[in-house]
Amino acid sequence: MNDEVEPAVPDAGPTVPELQRRLAEFAAARSWQQYHTPKNLASALTVEAGELLEIFQWLTPEQAADVMSDARSAHRVRDEVADVLAYLLQLCTVLEVDPLRALAEKIERNESRFPVP
């Protein structure tokens, strides 16, 4: 009998398409799709990015690097990151942009534009 315990497989979490589907269903259930225009979603994304920035606005670089050690600040950061991501994913859905492919393509362009010295 083998007494070795197999290592736990980490939870990969939801996929981008799953999150996009859930966000679309959430909006549809509330009849919010009419407001989810590219302009409105881009505006909301900018507002939420500003709210994320506000958390760090007056912190020193050292305090900013340590922001996740404080439970209240960590909660605020996670909430604002979630808001930014939610609006970005909704914008990608409306514009039919694959965010992972867009990022991969951008990284490739940057690797060509900025070669390692």
Backbone as a chain_set.jsonl record, in Angstrom:
{"seq": "MNDEVEPAVPDAGPTVPELQRRLAEFAAARSWQQYHTPKNLASALTVEAGELLEIFQWLTPEQAADVMSDARSAHRVRDEVADVLAYLLQLCTVLEVDPLRALAEKIERNESRFPVP", "coords": {"N": [[0.841, -1.168, 0.0], [0.585, 2.188, -0.872], [1.534, 4.946, 0.882], [1.963, 7.529, 0.208], [0.984, 10.873, -0.219], [-0.656, 12.514, -2.747], [0.271, 15.61, -4.222], [-1.749, 18.493, -3.723], [-3.768, 19.85, -6.265], [-3.574, 23.097, -7.301], [-6.281, 25.427, -7.119], [-7.378, 26.61, -10.081], [-9.075, 28.654, -10.498], [-11.654, 30.816, -11.892], [-12.128, 31.057, -15.471], [-11.271, 33.495, -17.998], [-13.318, 33.673, -20.06], [-15.462, 32.545, -18.561], [-15.802, 34.437, -16.516], [-16.489, 36.651, -18.075], [-18.925, 35.761, -19.11], [-20.447, 35.536, -16.739], [-20.494, 38.224, -15.924], [-21.891, 39.336, -18.088], [-24.35, 38.017, -17.83], [-25.141, 38.99, -15.328], [-25.464, 41.734, -15.903], [-27.45, 41.544, -17.879], [-29.615, 40.474, -16.453], [-30.4, 42.656, -15.047], [-31.099, 44.444, -16.912], [-29.096, 46.149, -17.908], [-27.583, 46.258, -20.194], [-28.029, 48.191, -22.119], [-26.654, 50.37, -21.224], [-24.074, 49.646, -21.414], [-22.121, 50.615, -23.338], [-19.274, 51.065, -25.516], [-18.051, 53.592, -24.938], [-19.16, 54.276, -22.396], [-18.303, 52.104, -20.836], [-15.509, 52.316, -21.076], [-15.185, 54.774, -19.829], [-16.108, 54.165, -17.222], [-14.186, 52.282, -16.535], [-11.915, 53.886, -16.388], [-12.632, 55.534, -14.218], [-12.719, 53.631, -12.15], [-10.064, 52.77, -12.174], [-8.91, 55.106, -11.293], [-9.921, 55.132, -8.698], [-8.535, 52.987, -7.65], [-5.938, 54.014, -7.808], [-6.226, 56.086, -5.979], [-5.994, 54.868, -3.485], [-3.282, 54.592, -3.172], [-2.317, 57.128, -3.364], [-1.171, 59.063, -1.444], [0.77, 57.619, -0.21], [4.032, 56.596, 0.845], [6.718, 55.2, -1.161], [7.55, 52.898, 0.207], [5.399, 52.364, 1.968], [3.414, 51.895, 0.062], [4.371, 49.573, -1.143], [3.904, 47.842, 0.881], [1.196, 47.663, 1.213], [-0.625, 45.542, 1.129], [-0.372, 44.226, 3.506], [-1.97, 45.244, 5.455], [-5.142, 44.539, 6.522], [-7.553, 45.978, 5.961], [-6.762, 47.816, 3.958], [-5.852, 45.986, 2.057], [-8.227, 44.692, 1.389], [-9.611, 46.818, 0.179], [-7.908, 47.297, -2.028], [-8.145, 44.84, -3.427], [-10.898, 44.937, -4.051], [-11.018, 47.215, -5.747], [-9.278, 46.437, -7.8], [-10.78, 44.307, -8.766], [-13.03, 45.719, -9.703], [-11.864, 47.255, -11.771], [-10.97, 45.197, -13.461], [-13.422, 43.971, -14.045], [-14.817, 45.959, -15.537], [-13.019, 46.196, -17.666], [-13.139, 43.614, -18.796], [-15.836, 43.58, -19.542], [-15.834, 45.615, -21.447], [-14.146, 44.444, -23.339], [-15.783, 42.307, -24.091], [-17.968, 43.638, -25.329], [-16.638, 44.88, -27.453], [-15.629, 42.727, -28.719], [-13.01, 41.778, -28.233], [-10.356, 39.668, -27.574], [-8.984, 39.502, -24.569], [-6.712, 38.158, -23.538], [-5.344, 37.301, -25.815], [-4.878, 39.798, -26.984], [-3.129, 40.913, -25.084], [-0.983, 39.084, -25.237], [-0.14, 39.522, -27.881], [0.64, 42.197, -27.663], [2.763, 42.002, -25.846], [4.558, 40.564, -27.434], [5.047, 42.482, -29.475], [6.251, 44.466, -27.899], [8.527, 43.1, -27.033], [9.944, 42.996, -29.412], [10.22, 45.725, -29.965], [11.661, 46.634, -27.768], [14.38, 45.341, -27.319], [16.439, 43.105, -25.369], [19.286, 44.537, -23.96]], "CA": [[0.0, 0.0, 0.0], [1.359, 3.404, -0.997], [1.043, 5.946, 1.82], [2.302, 8.872, -0.25], [-0.144, 11.733, -0.531], [-0.399, 13.292, -3.949], [0.132, 17.043, -3.943], [-3.027, 19.088, -4.119], [-3.736, 20.672, -7.459], [-4.117, 24.404, -6.919], [-7.498, 25.849, -7.8], [-7.03, 27.535, -11.151], [-10.02, 29.761, -10.488], [-12.484, 30.936, -13.091], [-11.462, 31.482, -16.696], [-11.728, 34.789, -18.51], [-14.653, 33.548, -20.647], [-16.461, 32.326, -17.504], [-16.05, 35.723, -15.864], [-17.223, 37.486, -19.022], [-20.297, 35.246, -19.152], [-21.121, 35.918, -15.494], [-20.731, 39.666, -15.97], [-22.962, 39.574, -19.069], [-25.597, 37.549, -17.223], [-25.453, 39.937, -14.258], [-25.978, 42.945, -16.541], [-28.703, 41.225, -18.575], [-30.667, 40.274, -15.46], [-30.783, 43.969, -14.545], [-31.339, 45.268, -18.112], [-28.066, 47.18, -17.96], [-26.812, 46.188, -21.436], [-28.206, 49.454, -22.843], [-25.664, 51.327, -20.73], [-22.738, 49.085, -21.602], [-21.538, 51.035, -24.609], [-17.819, 51.192, -25.366], [-17.701, 54.846, -24.263], [-19.508, 54.198, -20.979], [-17.439, 51.122, -20.172], [-14.167, 52.895, -20.981], [-15.26, 55.811, -18.793], [-16.199, 53.496, -15.919], [-12.872, 51.674, -16.309], [-11.025, 54.967, -15.96], [-13.042, 55.925, -12.867], [-12.299, 52.588, -11.205], [-8.596, 52.834, -12.095], [-8.644, 56.248, -10.422], [-10.196, 54.729, -7.313], [-7.391, 52.157, -7.252], [-4.824, 54.941, -7.604], [-6.488, 56.871, -4.776], [-5.502, 54.117, -2.324], [-1.83, 54.766, -3.102], [-2.013, 58.516, -3.668], [-0.297, 59.772, -0.515], [1.672, 56.679, 0.455], [5.432, 56.561, 0.42], [6.972, 53.958, -1.897], [7.619, 51.785, 1.152], [4.029, 52.081, 2.399], [2.697, 51.331, -1.085], [4.844, 48.196, -1.326], [3.429, 47.046, 2.018], [-0.234, 47.941, 1.369], [-1.415, 44.32, 1.294], [-0.21, 43.673, 4.853], [-3.068, 45.777, 6.258], [-6.362, 43.855, 6.051], [-8.509, 46.938, 5.399], [-6.212, 48.292, 2.689], [-5.821, 44.851, 1.128], [-9.606, 44.505, 0.925], [-9.9, 47.921, -0.759], [-7.145, 47.058, -3.257], [-8.779, 43.732, -4.154], [-12.174, 45.406, -4.596], [-10.794, 48.114, -6.882], [-8.733, 45.618, -8.883], [-11.924, 43.576, -9.315], [-13.837, 46.659, -10.478], [-11.12, 47.565, -13.0], [-11.012, 44.013, -14.32], [-14.798, 43.755, -14.496], [-15.125, 46.88, -16.638], [-12.172, 45.853, -18.806], [-13.694, 42.416, -19.429], [-17.088, 43.951, -20.196], [-15.457, 46.355, -22.648], [-13.651, 43.449, -24.294], [-16.942, 41.561, -24.592], [-18.719, 44.498, -26.239], [-15.82, 45.152, -28.642], [-15.176, 41.431, -29.235], [-11.559, 41.7, -28.104], [-9.869, 38.611, -26.684], [-7.985, 40.23, -23.781], [-5.467, 37.397, -23.398], [-4.657, 37.37, -27.108], [-4.416, 41.18, -27.141], [-1.956, 41.073, -24.236], [0.114, 38.288, -25.799], [0.344, 40.23, -29.066], [1.318, 43.413, -27.206], [4.054, 41.587, -25.284], [5.424, 40.235, -28.57], [5.481, 43.747, -30.091], [7.184, 45.126, -26.984], [9.798, 42.366, -27.06], [10.635, 43.424, -30.631], [10.535, 47.16, -29.844], [12.591, 46.876, -26.673], [15.19, 44.128, -27.13], [17.337, 43.073, -24.213], [20.591, 45.09, -24.383]], "C": [[0.893, 1.241, 0.0], [0.75, 4.477, -0.101], [1.354, 7.373, 1.383], [1.029, 9.628, -0.618], [0.223, 12.536, -1.772], [-0.579, 14.767, -3.633], [-1.202, 17.559, -4.461], [-2.824, 19.928, -5.369], [-4.332, 22.023, -7.082], [-5.349, 24.739, -7.748], [-7.116, 26.902, -8.824], [-7.951, 28.747, -11.178], [-10.793, 29.83, -11.789], [-11.644, 31.377, -14.292], [-11.99, 32.851, -17.109], [-13.101, 34.657, -19.169], [-15.755, 33.305, -19.611], [-16.81, 33.635, -16.811], [-16.835, 36.65, -16.788], [-18.684, 37.05, -19.112], [-21.06, 35.674, -17.909], [-21.43, 37.408, -15.461], [-21.864, 40.003, -16.935], [-24.315, 39.149, -18.501], [-26.064, 38.507, -16.127], [-26.084, 41.2, -14.849], [-27.328, 42.682, -17.207], [-29.863, 41.081, -17.593], [-31.193, 41.607, -14.925], [-31.095, 44.951, -15.681], [-30.35, 46.423, -18.22], [-27.314, 47.21, -19.29], [-26.891, 47.507, -22.212], [-27.173, 50.504, -22.442], [-24.225, 50.873, -21.001], [-22.222, 49.336, -23.015], [-20.026, 51.124, -24.431], [-17.411, 52.461, -24.615], [-17.988, 54.77, -22.765], [-18.605, 53.231, -20.229], [-16.014, 51.637, -20.039], [-14.128, 53.981, -19.912], [-15.272, 55.185, -17.402], [-14.863, 52.842, -15.554], [-11.89, 52.717, -15.79], [-11.347, 55.419, -14.54], [-12.537, 54.911, -11.845], [-10.771, 52.537, -11.08], [-8.173, 54.003, -11.211], [-8.889, 55.915, -8.96], [-9.097, 53.811, -6.786], [-6.188, 53.048, -6.954], [-4.983, 55.73, -6.308], [-5.958, 56.188, -3.512], [-4.024, 54.399, -2.096], [-1.385, 56.225, -3.135], [-0.999, 59.17, -2.733], [0.637, 58.85, 0.249], [3.102, 56.864, -0.038], [5.637, 55.291, -0.413], [7.014, 52.733, -0.981], [6.223, 51.389, 1.639], [3.23, 51.421, 1.275], [3.097, 49.874, -1.302], [4.292, 47.268, -0.257], [1.908, 47.113, 2.19], [-1.061, 46.676, 1.63], [-1.268, 43.702, 2.677], [-1.297, 44.168, 5.81], [-4.371, 45.229, 5.699], [-7.343, 44.821, 5.389], [-8.032, 47.44, 4.042], [-6.199, 47.187, 1.645], [-7.203, 44.596, 0.548], [-9.969, 45.569, -0.098], [-9.181, 47.704, -2.082], [-7.804, 45.955, -4.073], [-10.102, 44.163, -4.785], [-11.971, 46.296, -5.823], [-10.173, 47.382, -8.066], [-9.868, 44.851, -9.557], [-12.79, 44.49, -10.166], [-13.17, 46.999, -11.805], [-11.21, 46.385, -13.97], [-12.415, 43.767, -14.87], [-15.14, 44.674, -15.663], [-14.265, 46.587, -17.865], [-12.732, 44.635, -19.54], [-15.015, 42.722, -20.137], [-16.821, 44.735, -21.479], [-14.959, 45.404, -23.73], [-14.793, 42.643, -24.898], [-17.682, 42.376, -25.64], [-17.955, 44.716, -27.547], [-15.307, 43.88, -29.321], [-13.649, 41.355, -29.322], [-11.241, 40.557, -27.157], [-8.745, 39.236, -25.863], [-6.663, 39.476, -23.628], [-4.662, 37.417, -24.691], [-4.093, 38.778, -27.326], [-3.152, 41.415, -26.319], [-0.76, 40.309, -24.797], [0.725, 38.99, -27.02], [1.112, 41.491, -28.683], [2.688, 43.08, -26.615], [5.032, 41.268, -26.409], [5.936, 41.504, -29.251], [6.492, 44.457, -29.209], [8.536, 44.425, -26.946], [10.617, 42.743, -28.292], [11.091, 44.88, -30.526], [11.619, 47.442, -28.819], [13.44, 45.64, -26.405], [16.094, 44.237, -25.9], [18.698, 43.578, -24.676], [21.713, 44.067, -24.263]], "O": [[1.841, 1.33, 0.779], [-0.399, 4.875, -0.289], [1.045, 8.323, 2.102], [0.122, 9.083, -1.247], [1.284, 13.158, -1.833], [-1.47, 15.139, -2.869], [-1.706, 17.117, -5.494], [-1.823, 20.631, -5.504], [-5.462, 22.093, -6.599], [-5.444, 24.381, -8.921], [-6.593, 27.96, -8.474], [-7.638, 29.755, -11.813], [-10.607, 29.001, -12.68], [-10.587, 31.989, -14.138], [-13.027, 33.303, -16.624], [-13.985, 35.459, -18.869], [-16.868, 33.808, -19.768], [-17.981, 33.91, -16.548], [-17.741, 37.354, -16.341], [-19.579, 37.892, -19.182], [-22.2, 36.127, -18.01], [-22.507, 37.811, -15.021], [-22.701, 40.855, -16.639], [-25.312, 39.851, -18.676], [-27.255, 38.796, -16.019], [-27.108, 41.678, -14.361], [-28.242, 43.501, -17.11], [-30.976, 41.524, -17.879], [-32.308, 41.673, -14.409], [-31.325, 46.137, -15.443], [-30.723, 47.539, -18.581], [-26.488, 48.098, -19.502], [-25.935, 47.894, -22.883], [-26.856, 51.408, -23.215], [-23.28, 51.644, -20.831], [-21.932, 48.409, -23.772], [-19.546, 51.247, -23.304], [-16.53, 52.418, -23.756], [-17.148, 55.159, -21.954], [-18.188, 53.514, -19.106], [-15.373, 51.426, -19.009], [-13.149, 54.095, -19.173], [-14.54, 55.618, -16.512], [-14.462, 52.852, -14.39], [-11.126, 52.453, -14.862], [-10.44, 55.662, -13.744], [-11.994, 55.284, -10.805], [-10.248, 52.287, -9.994], [-7.197, 53.905, -10.467], [-8.15, 56.364, -8.083], [-8.766, 53.857, -5.601], [-5.499, 52.849, -5.954], [-4.001, 56.011, -5.621], [-5.523, 56.86, -2.577], [-3.566, 54.44, -0.954], [-0.204, 56.52, -2.952], [-0.044, 59.782, -3.212], [1.231, 59.255, 1.248], [3.34, 57.238, -1.186], [4.797, 54.392, -0.367], [6.56, 51.654, -1.363], [5.906, 50.202, 1.712], [2.458, 50.493, 1.518], [2.249, 49.036, -1.611], [4.218, 46.056, -0.456], [1.387, 46.663, 3.211], [-2.097, 46.747, 2.29], [-1.971, 42.743, 2.995], [-1.515, 43.568, 6.862], [-4.674, 45.433, 4.524], [-7.908, 44.496, 4.345], [-8.806, 47.486, 3.086], [-6.503, 47.43, 0.477], [-7.34, 44.318, -0.643], [-10.568, 45.262, -1.128], [-9.769, 47.901, -3.145], [-8.004, 46.111, -5.278], [-10.396, 43.798, -5.924], [-12.674, 46.147, -6.823], [-10.505, 47.673, -9.216], [-9.911, 44.757, -10.784], [-13.243, 44.089, -11.238], [-13.829, 47.03, -12.844], [-11.492, 46.564, -15.155], [-12.571, 43.396, -16.033], [-15.69, 44.224, -16.667], [-14.741, 46.719, -18.992], [-12.793, 44.626, -20.769], [-15.282, 42.184, -21.212], [-17.506, 44.538, -22.482], [-15.312, 45.546, -24.901], [-14.771, 42.332, -26.089], [-17.992, 41.87, -26.718], [-18.553, 44.735, -28.623], [-14.642, 43.938, -30.355], [-13.081, 40.933, -30.329], [-11.793, 40.484, -26.059], [-7.662, 39.479, -26.394], [-5.602, 40.099, -23.594], [-3.437, 37.537, -24.662], [-2.965, 38.933, -27.795], [-2.208, 42.044, -26.797], [0.354, 40.834, -24.827], [1.946, 39.045, -27.172], [2.122, 41.818, -29.306], [3.661, 43.795, -26.857], [6.199, 41.654, -26.349], [7.12, 41.599, -29.572], [7.482, 44.993, -29.706], [9.573, 45.078, -26.839], [11.845, 42.804, -28.226], [12.196, 45.229, -30.941], [12.404, 48.377, -28.978], [13.254, 44.963, -25.394], [16.454, 45.331, -25.465], [19.218, 43.099, -25.684], [22.863, 44.373, -24.577]]}, "num_chains": 1, "name": "protein.A"}
